[in-house]
Amino acid sequence: MVHDQLTATRRQLLASGAAVSTAVVAGCIGGEEGTGEGLLYTQEVNPEGDFDPVISNDAYSAQVIHQVFDGLYEYDYDLEVQPKLAAGEPEEERDGERYIIELVEDAEFHNGDPVTAEDVVHSFTAPIEEDTDNRPEYDFIDVDGTEPVDEHTVQIDLEHPYGAFPTLTVATYVVNADVRTDDPDAYNTDPVGSGPFTFEDWASDEFVELEAWDDYWDNPQPELESIRFEAAEDDAGRVSQILAGDTDAIATVPPEDWDQLEGEEGIDVHRTESPSYQYVAFNCNEGETTDPDVRRGIAHAFSMSEFVDANLGESATPMETPIPPIVDDLGWDFSIEEEPPGYDPDEAQSLLESGLDDPDDWNPTIIVPPDDVRIALGELIVSRLDELGYDAEVQSLDFATLTDTYISGDADDYEMYILGWTGGPDPDVYFYNLFHEENAGVTQGHFYEGSDDFHDNILEARETADQDDRRERYTEVINEIIEEMPVMPAYSEHNTIATQEYVQDVQPHPNVSYNPELVSEANNVSLEE
């Protein structure tokens, strides 16, 4: 979830889009023979430059944050929360409206300050008090009732029970309250955490440099001496860099290059299933896509599964609901009655003809981030609509422009957009952020009003700890989404990394914001001499 702890944040999208990288990799820190102790990691996109967990909400900044900050709890490779700064499991009181959490007593921040209950309180309440983009993940917390019990015990009160609190919200990074409140702007670009690496340097659109903290309070100690993040937005550019030995590791192996890299001597490729969710959303606020027949017609115009097979292969799984398979497999067992629309051009034509008010003057715009796969998906939709006699266009926008555009609700800006979200092991992080009316124009730009029960079901499922009740309500929501099609689920993309063979003990984490997972109980990345 970003800050993802794995609790997805507002606009914490798995979008491969953001500022175009101007950095040119000159050579890897580790060296071609792995003789150094620093790792050069090439991301898909440069971080936006918000390295304060309270306000940051892009996956690429989160990957830096994960090295610098420790969470109260953190996710293991099975997406189960494990205590980190917490000393044990949270103690539930008042029927799920209060949690008491003990902290370890030896944790320290990089500046030597101890990690205290005051820091935890600030980390949980600041997103609400400052109204940051991450507020939806915390806005059920009772700020007045959340307080230290003593230096190493925190009381977190909720305004109502929240069934996902023990699996989502507890995985919050803990900030240094005194340093952050003294100068919030400075903290955003020079953060002080308690994680295994310290923040050393950053140049916008160029690099981020971290160094191992010699006095890291926890075990294991980091094997690496440093890590440098750079970015190459172009897939071919990242592949060229790893093949040329100009980087130690790259994120997101392009599906078309998987076989080549897997067979390349001296390069290893790694893959794990993730809770990512890519989707095509329709503007239900203005334009022709306010009609469900038009939305269904577009969905029938092409085969999503064939697209995924052709463009992503083994790197992704097609989706039929808004819940990634890895989350659905965690015991939810939703009863889906509606059948998702399949490829049927005759039905597509019929629905479009009946739903469009002015078929001769329909020129929809699809906006997408600048990554090859989602551009290809947009172009497929355009080509199928063209075959049916309609003139559509794809606009690839940089991430910052895209996030400003898709929430406008203006049909002249878009009638469809393609984006993604990475969440955690609970449906709330998908339904509330991406479908509830409270987040219209914030984390969702489809503005779907829904049936009388649609938004109530999302909110009431959020505000109960009864899992059977939550399952029933979410099942109704899923069936309505499939029937009314405000959003067409696309695919869940796996997390992939390619490394030089001298980079040891690499395991991609299911949570994209944890990658590269450098120091954990399961692995500790090093460079082979």
PATITI-962390 format. One record per residue (C-alpha): residue in three letters; x negated, z negated, y negated. Coordinates in nm, 2 decimals. Layout:
<vogus>
ALA|X|Z|Y .
...
</vogus>
This chain:
<vogus>
MET|0.00|0.00|0.00 .
VAL|-0.21|0.05|-0.29 .
HIS|-0.33|-0.22|-0.45 .
ASP|-0.22|-0.10|-0.18 .
GLN|-0.30|-0.38|0.00 .
LEU|-0.07|-0.14|0.14 .
THR|0.21|-0.22|-0.06 .
ALA|0.25|0.10|-0.24 .
THR|0.24|0.09|-0.61 .
ARG|0.43|0.29|-0.87 .
ARG|0.28|0.63|-0.87 .
GLN|0.04|0.52|-0.61 .
LEU|0.07|0.85|-0.46 .
LEU|-0.14|1.01|-0.20 .
ALA|-0.16|1.30|-0.44 .
SER|-0.47|1.50|-0.42 .
GLY|-0.46|1.56|-0.79 .
ALA|-0.61|1.40|-1.10 .
ALA|-0.87|1.50|-1.35 .
VAL|-1.08|1.79|-1.23 .
SER|-1.42|1.67|-1.13 .
THR|-1.70|1.79|-1.35 .
ALA|-1.97|1.62|-1.14 .
VAL|-2.21|1.83|-0.94 .
VAL|-2.37|1.65|-0.65 .
ALA|-2.74|1.68|-0.68 .
GLY|-2.84|1.48|-0.37 .
CYS|-2.73|1.20|-0.15 .
ILE|-2.84|0.84|-0.20 .
GLY|-2.90|0.80|0.17 .
GLY|-3.12|1.10|0.19 .
GLU|-3.11|1.38|0.44 .
GLU|-3.28|1.16|0.70 .
GLY|-3.08|0.85|0.62 .
THR|-3.39|0.68|0.49 .
GLY|-3.22|0.50|0.20 .
GLU|-2.98|0.22|0.20 .
GLY|-2.72|0.36|-0.04 .
LEU|-2.42|0.57|0.06 .
LEU|-2.29|0.87|-0.14 .
TYR|-1.92|0.91|-0.07 .
THR|-1.74|1.22|-0.20 .
GLN|-1.37|1.16|-0.28 .
GLU|-1.11|1.43|-0.32 .
VAL|-1.04|1.33|-0.68 .
ASN|-1.21|1.12|-0.94 .
PRO|-1.06|0.78|-1.00 .
GLU|-0.84|0.75|-1.31 .
GLY|-1.06|0.48|-1.43 .
ASP|-0.84|0.17|-1.39 .
PHE|-1.03|-0.07|-1.18 .
ASP|-0.82|-0.38|-1.25 .
PRO|-0.59|-0.43|-0.95 .
VAL|-0.31|-0.56|-1.18 .
ILE|-0.27|-0.22|-1.35 .
SER|-0.44|0.04|-1.12 .
ASN|-0.21|0.26|-0.92 .
ASP|-0.40|0.56|-0.80 .
ALA|-0.54|0.58|-0.45 .
TYR|-0.89|0.68|-0.56 .
SER|-0.95|0.39|-0.80 .
ALA|-0.80|0.17|-0.53 .
GLN|-1.08|0.28|-0.29 .
VAL|-1.33|0.14|-0.54 .
ILE|-1.12|-0.17|-0.60 .
HIS|-1.12|-0.24|-0.22 .
GLN|-1.50|-0.28|-0.22 .
VAL|-1.51|-0.50|-0.53 .
PHE|-1.21|-0.73|-0.46 .
ASP|-1.09|-0.94|-0.17 .
GLY|-0.72|-0.97|-0.09 .
LEU|-0.53|-1.29|-0.03 .
TYR|-0.45|-1.12|0.30 .
GLU|-0.58|-0.78|0.42 .
TYR|-0.47|-0.52|0.68 .
ASP|-0.65|-0.47|1.01 .
TYR|-0.66|-0.14|1.18 .
ASP|-0.31|-0.21|1.34 .
LEU|-0.16|-0.26|0.99 .
GLU|-0.12|-0.63|1.06 .
VAL|-0.20|-0.87|0.78 .
GLN|-0.49|-1.11|0.84 .
PRO|-0.60|-1.40|0.61 .
LYS|-0.89|-1.32|0.38 .
LEU|-0.90|-1.55|0.08 .
ALA|-0.61|-1.74|0.25 .
ALA|-0.70|-2.00|0.50 .
GLY|-0.41|-1.93|0.73 .
GLU|-0.06|-1.80|0.76 .
PRO|0.19|-1.85|0.47 .
GLU|0.42|-2.14|0.52 .
GLU|0.78|-2.04|0.45 .
GLU|1.02|-2.28|0.28 .
ARG|1.37|-2.27|0.12 .
ASP|1.50|-2.00|0.36 .
GLY|1.24|-1.75|0.25 .
GLU|1.25|-1.82|-0.12 .
ARG|0.92|-2.02|-0.13 .
TYR|0.58|-1.97|0.04 .
ILE|0.29|-2.22|0.04 .
ILE|-0.05|-2.07|0.10 .
GLU|-0.38|-2.26|0.14 .
LEU|-0.70|-2.09|0.03 .
VAL|-1.04|-2.10|0.18 .
GLU|-1.26|-2.34|-0.02 .
ASP|-1.59|-2.15|-0.04 .
ALA|-1.48|-1.82|-0.19 .
GLU|-1.65|-1.72|-0.51 .
PHE|-1.63|-1.44|-0.76 .
HIS|-1.93|-1.23|-0.85 .
ASN|-2.00|-1.44|-1.16 .
GLY|-2.01|-1.76|-0.95 .
ASP|-1.66|-1.89|-1.04 .
PRO|-1.47|-2.03|-0.75 .
VAL|-1.16|-1.85|-0.63 .
THR|-0.87|-2.09|-0.71 .
ALA|-0.49|-2.12|-0.69 .
GLU|-0.48|-2.03|-1.06 .
ASP|-0.64|-1.69|-0.99 .
VAL|-0.38|-1.63|-0.71 .
VAL|-0.09|-1.72|-0.94 .
HIS|-0.22|-1.48|-1.21 .
SER|-0.27|-1.20|-0.96 .
PHE|0.09|-1.23|-0.85 .
THR|0.26|-1.28|-1.19 .
ALA|0.05|-1.06|-1.43 .
PRO|0.22|-0.74|-1.31 .
ILE|0.55|-0.88|-1.41 .
GLU|0.45|-1.05|-1.73 .
GLU|0.26|-0.75|-1.85 .
ASP|0.52|-0.50|-1.71 .
THR|0.25|-0.29|-1.54 .
ASP|0.33|0.01|-1.32 .
ASN|0.29|-0.22|-1.02 .
ARG|0.58|-0.44|-1.13 .
PRO|0.83|-0.31|-0.86 .
GLU|0.61|-0.47|-0.59 .
TYR|0.63|-0.81|-0.76 .
ASP|0.95|-0.82|-0.97 .
PHE|1.13|-1.05|-0.72 .
ILE|0.88|-1.33|-0.78 .
ASP|0.99|-1.63|-0.98 .
VAL|0.72|-1.65|-1.24 .
ASP|0.82|-2.00|-1.36 .
GLY|0.82|-2.13|-1.00 .
THR|0.49|-1.97|-0.90 .
GLU|0.22|-2.23|-0.96 .
PRO|-0.08|-2.41|-0.82 .
VAL|-0.01|-2.71|-0.60 .
ASP|-0.38|-2.80|-0.62 .
GLU|-0.70|-2.61|-0.67 .
HIS|-0.68|-2.45|-0.32 .
THR|-0.31|-2.44|-0.26 .
VAL|-0.06|-2.20|-0.42 .
GLN|0.32|-2.21|-0.43 .
ILE|0.49|-1.87|-0.47 .
ASP|0.86|-1.88|-0.54 .
LEU|1.09|-1.58|-0.51 .
GLU|1.41|-1.52|-0.70 .
HIS|1.56|-1.42|-0.37 .
PRO|1.44|-1.38|-0.01 .
TYR|1.23|-1.07|0.04 .
GLY|1.19|-0.97|0.40 .
ALA|0.87|-0.78|0.34 .
PHE|0.69|-1.05|0.15 .
PRO|0.48|-1.17|0.45 .
THR|0.38|-0.82|0.55 .
LEU|0.35|-0.64|0.22 .
THR|0.32|-0.86|-0.09 .
VAL|0.07|-1.11|0.05 .
ALA|-0.18|-0.84|0.07 .
THR|-0.26|-0.86|-0.30 .
TYR|-0.61|-0.85|-0.44 .
VAL|-0.71|-1.16|-0.63 .
VAL|-0.85|-1.12|-0.98 .
ASN|-1.06|-1.37|-1.18 .
ALA|-0.79|-1.50|-1.42 .
ASP|-1.02|-1.65|-1.68 .
VAL|-1.24|-1.34|-1.72 .
ARG|-0.95|-1.10|-1.71 .
THR|-0.74|-1.28|-1.97 .
ASP|-1.04|-1.32|-2.20 .
ASP|-1.08|-0.94|-2.23 .
PRO|-0.83|-0.73|-2.03 .
ASP|-0.97|-0.40|-2.15 .
ALA|-1.32|-0.49|-2.05 .
TYR|-1.20|-0.62|-1.71 .
ASN|-1.05|-0.28|-1.64 .
THR|-1.38|-0.10|-1.65 .
ASP|-1.61|-0.38|-1.56 .
PRO|-1.42|-0.59|-1.31 .
VAL|-1.53|-0.92|-1.15 .
GLY|-1.40|-0.96|-0.80 .
SER|-1.50|-1.16|-0.49 .
GLY|-1.56|-0.86|-0.26 .
PRO|-1.88|-0.75|-0.08 .
PHE|-1.98|-0.51|-0.37 .
THR|-2.03|-0.56|-0.74 .
PHE|-1.92|-0.31|-1.00 .
GLU|-2.23|-0.16|-1.16 .
ASP|-2.16|0.16|-1.35 .
TRP|-1.90|0.42|-1.41 .
ALA|-1.88|0.75|-1.60 .
SER|-1.54|0.91|-1.64 .
ASP|-1.49|1.22|-1.41 .
GLU|-1.85|1.18|-1.28 .
PHE|-1.93|0.87|-1.07 .
VAL|-1.88|0.51|-0.98 .
GLU|-2.17|0.30|-0.87 .
LEU|-2.14|-0.03|-0.67 .
GLU|-2.41|-0.26|-0.54 .
ALA|-2.40|-0.50|-0.24 .
TRP|-2.35|-0.86|-0.35 .
ASP|-2.63|-1.06|-0.20 .
ASP|-2.43|-1.38|-0.23 .
TYR|-2.11|-1.25|-0.07 .
TRP|-1.92|-1.56|0.04 .
ASP|-1.78|-1.42|0.36 .
ASN|-1.91|-1.26|0.68 .
PRO|-2.02|-1.00|0.77 .
GLN|-2.26|-0.94|0.49 .
PRO|-2.27|-0.57|0.38 .
GLU|-2.54|-0.36|0.56 .
LEU|-2.55|-0.11|0.27 .
GLU|-2.73|-0.18|-0.05 .
SER|-2.51|0.04|-0.26 .
ILE|-2.23|0.30|-0.27 .
ARG|-2.18|0.58|-0.52 .
PHE|-1.84|0.75|-0.55 .
GLU|-1.83|1.11|-0.67 .
ALA|-1.56|1.37|-0.63 .
ALA|-1.52|1.73|-0.53 .
GLU|-1.15|1.83|-0.57 .
ASP|-1.20|2.16|-0.40 .
ASP|-1.18|2.13|-0.02 .
ALA|-1.44|2.40|0.02 .
GLY|-1.67|2.22|-0.22 .
ARG|-1.67|1.90|-0.02 .
VAL|-1.73|2.08|0.31 .
SER|-2.02|2.27|0.16 .
GLN|-2.17|1.95|0.04 .
ILE|-2.16|1.78|0.38 .
LEU|-2.29|2.09|0.55 .
ALA|-2.58|2.12|0.30 .
GLY|-2.67|1.75|0.33 .
ASP|-2.58|1.69|-0.03 .
THR|-2.36|1.40|0.05 .
ASP|-2.35|1.13|0.31 .
ALA|-1.97|1.14|0.37 .
ILE|-1.66|1.32|0.25 .
ALA|-1.30|1.21|0.25 .
THR|-1.02|1.43|0.39 .
VAL|-1.15|1.69|0.62 .
PRO|-0.96|2.02|0.56 .
PRO|-0.77|2.11|0.87 .
GLU|-0.91|2.46|0.87 .
ASP|-1.27|2.32|0.88 .
TRP|-1.21|2.05|1.14 .
ASP|-1.34|2.25|1.43 .
GLN|-1.65|2.37|1.24 .
LEU|-1.75|2.03|1.13 .
GLU|-1.67|1.87|1.47 .
GLY|-1.90|2.13|1.63 .
GLU|-2.18|2.10|1.37 .
GLU|-2.50|1.93|1.48 .
GLY|-2.57|1.62|1.28 .
ILE|-2.21|1.57|1.15 .
ASP|-1.95|1.34|1.28 .
VAL|-1.57|1.36|1.21 .
HIS|-1.33|1.07|1.22 .
ARG|-0.95|1.05|1.21 .
THR|-0.68|0.79|1.22 .
GLU|-0.30|0.80|1.18 .
SER|-0.18|0.67|0.84 .
PRO|0.14|0.55|0.67 .
SER|0.14|0.85|0.43 .
TYR|0.45|1.04|0.33 .
GLN|0.45|1.38|0.17 .
TYR|0.78|1.52|0.05 .
VAL|0.96|1.79|-0.14 .
ALA|1.19|1.63|-0.40 .
PHE|1.48|1.80|-0.58 .
ASN|1.59|1.75|-0.94 .
CYS|1.93|1.59|-0.90 .
ASN|1.95|1.52|-1.28 .
GLU|1.97|1.88|-1.42 .
GLY|1.98|2.23|-1.30 .
GLU|2.11|2.41|-0.99 .
THR|1.95|2.16|-0.75 .
THR|2.20|1.90|-0.85 .
ASP|2.43|2.07|-0.59 .
PRO|2.36|1.94|-0.24 .
ASP|2.44|2.29|-0.10 .
VAL|2.15|2.43|-0.30 .
ARG|1.92|2.16|-0.17 .
ARG|2.02|2.21|0.18 .
GLY|2.00|2.59|0.14 .
ILE|1.64|2.56|0.03 .
ALA|1.56|2.33|0.32 .
HIS|1.71|2.59|0.57 .
ALA|1.50|2.86|0.41 .
PHE|1.18|2.77|0.59 .
SER|1.04|2.58|0.89 .
MET|0.86|2.26|0.78 .
SER|0.72|2.20|1.13 .
GLU|0.58|2.55|1.16 .
PHE|0.42|2.51|0.81 .
VAL|0.26|2.18|0.92 .
ASP|0.13|2.33|1.25 .
ALA|-0.01|2.63|1.07 .
ASN|-0.17|2.45|0.77 .
LEU|-0.26|2.11|0.90 .
GLY|-0.27|2.13|1.28 .
GLU|-0.39|1.80|1.43 .
SER|-0.44|1.65|1.09 .
ALA|-0.08|1.57|1.02 .
THR|0.26|1.50|1.18 .
PRO|0.58|1.66|1.06 .
MET|0.84|1.42|0.93 .
GLU|1.22|1.42|0.96 .
THR|1.29|1.10|0.77 .
PRO|1.13|0.92|0.47 .
ILE|0.96|0.67|0.70 .
PRO|0.61|0.76|0.84 .
PRO|0.60|0.76|1.22 .
ILE|0.34|0.48|1.22 .
VAL|0.58|0.26|1.04 .
ASP|0.88|0.36|1.24 .
ASP|0.69|0.27|1.55 .
LEU|0.66|-0.09|1.44 .
GLY|0.99|-0.19|1.60 .
TRP|1.25|-0.05|1.36 .
ASP|1.43|0.18|1.60 .
PHE|1.65|0.34|1.34 .
SER|1.96|0.51|1.47 .
ILE|1.96|0.86|1.31 .
GLU|2.29|1.04|1.34 .
GLU|2.23|1.33|1.09 .
GLU|2.03|1.63|1.21 .
PRO|1.77|1.74|0.96 .
PRO|1.81|2.11|0.85 .
GLY|1.61|2.36|1.05 .
TYR|1.49|2.71|0.97 .
ASP|1.81|2.92|0.94 .
PRO|1.79|3.20|0.67 .
ASP|2.15|3.30|0.72 .
GLU|2.27|2.94|0.66 .
ALA|2.02|2.92|0.36 .
GLN|2.17|3.23|0.20 .
SER|2.53|3.11|0.26 .
LEU|2.46|2.77|0.11 .
LEU|2.28|2.91|-0.19 .
GLU|2.55|3.16|-0.27 .
SER|2.82|2.89|-0.25 .
GLY|2.62|2.63|-0.44 .
LEU|2.46|2.82|-0.73 .
ASP|2.65|2.85|-1.05 .
ASP|2.45|3.15|-1.18 .
PRO|2.26|3.31|-0.89 .
ASP|2.14|3.60|-1.10 .
ASP|1.97|3.37|-1.36 .
TRP|1.82|3.11|-1.13 .
ASN|1.44|3.08|-1.17 .
PRO|1.34|2.74|-1.03 .
THR|1.00|2.59|-1.09 .
ILE|0.82|2.39|-0.83 .
ILE|0.54|2.16|-0.96 .
VAL|0.27|2.05|-0.72 .
PRO|-0.07|1.87|-0.75 .
PRO|-0.38|2.09|-0.72 .
ASP|-0.46|2.06|-0.35 .
ASP|-0.45|2.36|-0.12 .
VAL|-0.19|2.24|0.13 .
ARG|0.08|2.14|-0.12 .
ILE|0.02|2.45|-0.32 .
ALA|0.07|2.65|0.01 .
LEU|0.39|2.46|0.07 .
GLY|0.52|2.54|-0.27 .
GLU|0.42|2.91|-0.23 .
LEU|0.60|2.92|0.11 .
ILE|0.92|2.79|-0.05 .
VAL|0.88|3.05|-0.33 .
SER|0.82|3.33|-0.08 .
ARG|1.13|3.24|0.12 .
LEU|1.35|3.22|-0.18 .
ASP|1.21|3.56|-0.29 .
GLU|1.31|3.70|0.04 .
LEU|1.66|3.57|-0.02 .
GLY|1.67|3.74|-0.37 .
TYR|1.58|3.45|-0.59 .
ASP|1.28|3.43|-0.83 .
ALA|1.10|3.10|-0.82 .
GLU|0.75|2.99|-0.93 .
VAL|0.49|2.73|-0.84 .
GLN|0.30|2.54|-1.11 .
SER|-0.01|2.35|-1.00 .
LEU|-0.07|2.06|-1.25 .
ASP|-0.35|1.81|-1.27 .
PHE|-0.24|1.47|-1.16 .
ALA|-0.20|1.31|-1.51 .
THR|0.02|1.60|-1.63 .
LEU|0.22|1.60|-1.30 .
THR|0.30|1.23|-1.32 .
ASP|0.42|1.28|-1.68 .
THR|0.63|1.58|-1.59 .
TYR|0.81|1.50|-1.26 .
ILE|0.98|1.19|-1.42 .
SER|1.13|1.38|-1.71 .
GLY|1.44|1.49|-1.53 .
ASP|1.43|1.82|-1.73 .
ALA|1.53|2.13|-1.52 .
ASP|1.32|2.34|-1.75 .
ASP|1.01|2.14|-1.63 .
TYR|1.10|2.14|-1.26 .
GLU|1.37|2.17|-1.01 .
MET|1.14|2.07|-0.73 .
TYR|0.82|1.87|-0.70 .
ILE|0.59|1.80|-0.41 .
LEU|0.42|1.47|-0.40 .
GLY|0.32|1.19|-0.16 .
TRP|0.32|0.81|-0.12 .
THR|0.12|0.57|0.08 .
GLY|0.28|0.25|0.18 .
GLY|0.27|-0.02|0.44 .
PRO|0.44|-0.15|0.76 .
ASP|0.78|-0.20|0.60 .
PRO|1.05|0.05|0.49 .
ASP|1.11|-0.13|0.16 .
VAL|0.79|0.01|0.01 .
TYR|0.93|0.37|0.06 .
PHE|1.30|0.32|-0.01 .
TYR|1.29|0.10|-0.32 .
ASN|1.00|0.28|-0.50 .
LEU|1.11|0.63|-0.41 .
PHE|1.49|0.62|-0.40 .
HIS|1.63|0.32|-0.58 .
GLU|1.79|0.39|-0.92 .
GLU|1.58|0.12|-1.09 .
ASN|1.27|0.34|-1.04 .
ALA|1.43|0.67|-1.16 .
GLY|1.19|0.81|-1.41 .
VAL|0.91|0.58|-1.30 .
THR|0.82|0.64|-0.94 .
GLN|1.08|0.90|-0.85 .
GLY|1.20|1.20|-1.05 .
HIS|1.49|1.32|-0.84 .
PHE|1.74|1.08|-1.01 .
TYR|1.97|1.09|-0.71 .
GLU|2.28|0.88|-0.78 .
GLY|2.41|0.87|-0.42 .
SER|2.71|0.72|-0.26 .
ASP|2.87|0.39|-0.37 .
ASP|2.66|0.21|-0.11 .
PHE|2.33|0.40|-0.13 .
HIS|2.15|0.19|-0.40 .
ASP|2.32|-0.13|-0.29 .
ASN|2.20|-0.09|0.06 .
ILE|1.84|-0.04|-0.06 .
LEU|1.86|-0.35|-0.28 .
GLU|2.04|-0.57|-0.03 .
ALA|1.80|-0.48|0.24 .
ARG|1.52|-0.57|0.01 .
GLU|1.68|-0.91|-0.07 .
THR|1.72|-1.04|0.28 .
ALA|1.49|-1.16|0.55 .
ASP|1.74|-1.07|0.83 .
GLN|1.57|-0.78|1.01 .
ASP|1.89|-0.67|1.19 .
ASP|2.08|-0.64|0.86 .
ARG|1.79|-0.46|0.70 .
ARG|1.77|-0.21|0.99 .
GLU|2.14|-0.14|0.97 .
ARG|2.13|-0.08|0.59 .
TYR|1.82|0.14|0.61 .
THR|1.98|0.35|0.88 .
GLU|2.27|0.43|0.65 .
VAL|2.02|0.52|0.37 .
ILE|1.83|0.75|0.60 .
ASN|2.14|0.93|0.72 .
GLU|2.26|0.99|0.37 .
ILE|1.92|1.12|0.26 .
ILE|1.92|1.37|0.55 .
GLU|2.28|1.47|0.47 .
GLU|2.25|1.50|0.10 .
MET|1.89|1.60|0.08 .
PRO|1.77|1.46|-0.25 .
VAL|1.43|1.47|-0.09 .
MET|1.30|1.67|0.21 .
PRO|1.05|1.48|0.41 .
ALA|0.74|1.70|0.49 .
TYR|0.46|1.54|0.68 .
SER|0.24|1.24|0.73 .
GLU|-0.12|1.33|0.68 .
HIS|-0.39|1.14|0.88 .
ASN|-0.69|0.98|0.72 .
THR|-1.00|1.18|0.79 .
ILE|-1.37|1.14|0.70 .
ALA|-1.67|1.35|0.79 .
THR|-2.02|1.18|0.79 .
GLN|-2.38|1.27|0.85 .
GLU|-2.47|1.14|1.19 .
TYR|-2.71|0.88|1.04 .
VAL|-2.40|0.70|0.88 .
GLN|-2.32|0.44|1.15 .
ASP|-2.00|0.25|1.23 .
VAL|-1.75|0.45|1.04 .
GLN|-1.38|0.40|1.12 .
PRO|-1.12|0.54|0.88 .
HIS|-0.85|0.28|0.80 .
PRO|-0.48|0.37|0.83 .
ASN|-0.45|0.25|0.46 .
VAL|-0.61|0.53|0.25 .
SER|-0.69|0.29|-0.03 .
TYR|-0.92|0.09|0.21 .
ASN|-1.14|0.39|0.28 .
PRO|-1.42|0.41|0.32 .
GLU|-1.38|0.07|0.51 .
LEU|-1.74|-0.05|0.47 .
VAL|-1.74|-0.42|0.56 .
SER|-1.49|-0.57|0.80 .
GLU|-1.47|-0.77|1.12 .
ALA|-1.42|-0.44|1.30 .
ASN|-1.71|-0.24|1.15 .
ASN|-2.00|-0.26|0.90 .
VAL|-2.13|0.07|0.78 .
SER|-2.50|0.13|0.77 .
LEU|-2.75|0.41|0.74 .
GLU|-2.97|0.47|1.04 .
GLU|-3.35|0.47|0.96 .
</vogus>
